Amino acid sequence: MGSGFTYTFPALRGTQAGQTYFVAMCPLRILPRIFLFDEAEIPPELRAQRVLNTARVPEICRYVLDNRHDYAFSALTASIDGQVTFQPLTAGGAEQDIGTLMVPMSARFLINDGQHRRAAIEAALKVQPDLGDETIAVVLFLDAGLRRSQQLFADLNKHAVRPTKSLGVLYDNRSALSALARELAEQVPCFRGRTDLENTTISNRSVKLFTLSGIYQATAALLGKADGDAVTPEEASLAKEFWRELCQLVPQWKVAGEDGASAADLRRDYVNVHTVVLHAIGLAGRRLLERHPSDWRARLEAFGRLDWSRTNASAWEGRAMVNGRMSKTSQSVQSTADFLAGLLSP
């Protein structure tokens, strides 16, 4: 908040690489006013941040507004180009790095990491102004010129690793689709014990056949849902019934629940234990349920008679496979789904 001609923040003082930095608590209401990001028209070599991707902002804003009482944001990182003053609580001891950070109002704050969060907070404040009394942590570095700011951005993003989609589904307790995917992995016989809950790709040595993200994606396609959509009990029940039916019909899936089945052999020899085909089955299943709501189970039996082996090039080459290798492109998913849908509803 402003105090005279300075901004005053409760803060902690620390040291990294011999440089002093601060962790401050910033009220959300002043975040858009003092923390700037570089505009798109500035050439990249003169900026210290990527151009704001405005398409990401509404999604983050909705997250805040939809989870008003349990949203969470990690700290922003910014540089200050002005002369700051830190007043510790005590001159020595454990509290010498706890105190008040005073920054001149003439100083410029430049965001090094978190510009999309900042823009989303600004948008959310327009809808719910009372958010302004809440705070966000900001890591503040003293700016040593543009080169330092650019290096901060590079360093902060160089080692950032996004969690896998499977882990995101596993830990997302807000998403109805994620909850359903977890239930399917536990309750559907061919998925139970054969689903990798952490990774989106499966190694040759793994005993797993499916990934949690693959089940999530295929089930979203089956139900015609997007991330964040509600799932009714009837839709969840239908999804479970659909995948259970397939587990009984598809020979490779039927043996997937047996301890003696070799996951590596199944992945090597058949296409239907790969994510691209699982997704395509979900898309084809969606069309089946829409066109034949009363007799979809009987029509699904065509999958039990289908040759799913990778040697069946007439079926899979140019669809799920390209030059004998599994293809994960959206075109491969769609063309495989079209082929499967034709078998179910000729």
Long-range contacts (C-beta under 8 A, 24 or more apart in sequence): 1-27, 1-30, 2-30, 2-105, 3-102, 5-104, 5-105, 5-106, 6-85, 6-102, 6-103, 6-104, 6-105, 7-34, 7-102, 7-103, 7-104, 7-105, 7-107, 8-100, 8-101, 8-102, 8-103, 9-100, 9-101, 9-102, 9-103, 9-138, 10-100, 10-101, 11-86, 11-99, 11-100, 11-101, 11-140, 12-97, 12-98, 13-86, 13-88, 13-97, 13-98, 13-99, 13-101, 14-97, 19-141, 19-142, 20-142, 21-139, 21-140, 21-141, 21-142, 22-84, 22-86, 22-101, 22-139, 22-140, 23-75, 23-137, 23-138, 23-139, 23-140, 24-101, 24-137, 24-138, 24-140, 25-135, 25-136, 25-137, 25-138, 26-76, 26-135, 26-136, 26-137, 26-138, 27-132, 27-133, 27-134, 27-135, 28-121, 28-125, 28-131, 28-132, 28-133, 28-134, 28-135, 28-136, 29-125, 29-129, 29-131, 29-132, 29-133, 31-118, 31-121, 31-122, 31-136, 32-118, 32-121, 32-122, 32-125, 34-109, 35-76, 35-78, 35-109, 35-111, 35-118, 35-138, 36-108, 36-109, 36-110, 36-111, 37-110, 37-111, 37-115, 37-118, 37-119, 38-110, 46-146, 47-150, 48-79, 48-110, 48-112, 48-146, 48-149, 48-150, 48-152, 48-153, 49-110, 49-111, 49-112, 49-115, 49-153, 50-115, 50-153, 52-115, 52-116, 52-119, 53-116, 54-119, 56-116, 56-120, 57-116, 57-119, 57-120, 57-123, 58-120, 58-123, 60-116, 60-117, 60-119, 60-120, 61-120, 61-123, 61-124, 61-127, 63-120, 64-120, 64-121, 64-124, 64-131, 65-124, 65-127, 65-128, 67-174, 68-128, 73-117, 73-121, 73-136, 74-114, 74-117, 74-137, 75-114, 75-136, 75-137, 75-138, 75-139, 76-111, 76-113, 76-114, 76-117, 76-118, 76-136, 76-137, 76-138, 76-139, 77-111, 77-112, 77-113, 77-114, 77-138, 77-139, 77-141, 77-152, 77-156, 78-109, 78-110, 78-111, 78-112, 78-114, 78-138, 78-139, 78-140, 78-141, 79-109, 79-110, 79-112, 79-140, 79-141, 79-142, 79-143, 79-148, 79-149, 79-152, 80-107, 80-108, 80-109, 80-110, 80-140, 80-141, 80-142, 80-143, 81-107, 81-108, 81-110, 81-143, 82-106, 82-107, 82-108, 83-107, 84-142, 101-140, 109-140, 110-143, 110-149, 112-141, 112-149, 112-152, 112-153, 112-156, 113-152, 113-153, 113-156, 113-157, 164-198, 164-199, 164-200, 164-213, 165-200, 165-213, 165-216, 166-196, 166-197, 166-198, 166-199, 166-200, 166-211, 166-212, 166-213, 167-197, 167-198, 168-213, 169-212, 169-213, 169-216, 170-197, 170-198, 170-212, 175-227, 175-228, 176-229, 176-230, 176-231, 177-216, 177-219, 177-220, 177-223, 177-225, 177-227, 177-229, 177-231, 178-216, 179-231, 180-219, 180-231, 180-236, 180-239, 181-212, 181-215, 181-216, 181-219, 182-212, 183-236, 183-240, 184-215, 184-219, 184-239, 184-240, 184-243, 185-210, 185-212, 185-215, 187-240, 188-240, 188-243, 188-244, 188-247, 189-244, 189-247, 189-257, 190-243, 190-246, 190-247, 190-250, 190-253, 190-254, 190-256, 190-257, 191-215, 191-243, 191-247, 192-257, 193-257, 194-256, 194-257, 194-263, 200-275, 202-263, 202-267, 204-264, 204-267, 205-264, 206-263, 206-264, 207-263, 208-263, 209-256, 209-263, 209-266, 209-267, 209-273, 210-273, 210-275, 210-278, 211-275, 213-275, 214-275, 214-278, 214-279, 215-278, 217-275, 217-278, 217-279, 217-282, 218-275, 218-278, 218-279, 218-281, 218-282, 219-243, 219-282, 220-282, 221-279, 221-282, 221-283, 221-285, 221-286, 222-282, 222-283, 222-285, 222-286, 222-289, 223-286, 224-286, 238-289, 242-285, 242-289, 242-300, 245-297, 245-300, 246-281, 246-300, 246-303, 249-300, 249-301, 249-303, 249-304, 250-303, 250-304, 250-308, 251-304, 251-308, 252-308, 268-310, 269-309, 269-310, 269-311, 270-308, 270-309, 270-310, 271-308, 271-309, 271-310, 271-316, 271-320, 271-321, 271-326, 272-308, 274-320, 274-326, 275-328, 276-320, 276-326, 276-327, 276-328, 276-332, 276-333, 276-336, 277-320, 277-336, 279-333, 279-337, 280-320, 280-333, 280-334, 280-336, 280-337, 280-339, 280-340, 281-337, 281-340, 283-333, 283-334, 283-337, 283-340, 283-341, 284-337, 284-338, 284-340, 284-341, 284-344, 285-344, 287-341, 287-344, 287-345, 288-341, 288-344, 288-345, 291-345, 292-344, 292-345, 299-344, 299-345, 300-344, 302-343, 302-344, 303-340, 303-343, 303-344, 306-343, 315-339
